[in-house]
């Protein structure tokens, strides 16, 4: 299986991680806008309904899995494409492919721009 290395925009994660009580420091370097997933690592995603909380949740740090466990988890699954976005919207989590928005901007560009703005506030 190809090396799993995904960069997730902070804006989507921040909205989901807020329910877990996590926070991002304002002095973090720009590289901290993304989580890097090494091969055989995973984070758990829960909807608000799963955990009885007002917001969905994603584990902050990816957990290292054995090759066997990772292979069993992905059995029968399809990898995501080139760029996907995790969005918390009205208490639900969505993983959606990048797309052109009505205003001619790419969704991924808007998420990164919002994350950079959040870091500078």
Secondary structure as GFF3:
##gff-version 3
##sequence-region A 1 121
A	DSSP	alpha_helix	10	17	.	.	.	ID=ss1
A	DSSP	three_ten_helix	18	20	.	.	.	ID=ss2
A	DSSP	three_ten_helix	30	33	.	.	.	ID=ss3
A	DSSP	beta_strand	41	42	.	.	.	ID=ss4
A	DSSP	beta_strand	45	46	.	.	.	ID=ss5
A	DSSP	alpha_helix	48	51	.	.	.	ID=ss6
A	DSSP	beta_strand	57	58	.	.	.	ID=ss7
A	DSSP	beta_strand	63	64	.	.	.	ID=ss8
A	DSSP	alpha_helix	67	74	.	.	.	ID=ss9
A	DSSP	beta_strand	84	89	.	.	.	ID=ss10
A	DSSP	beta_strand	92	97	.	.	.	ID=ss11
A	DSSP	alpha_helix	107	120	.	.	.	ID=ss12
###
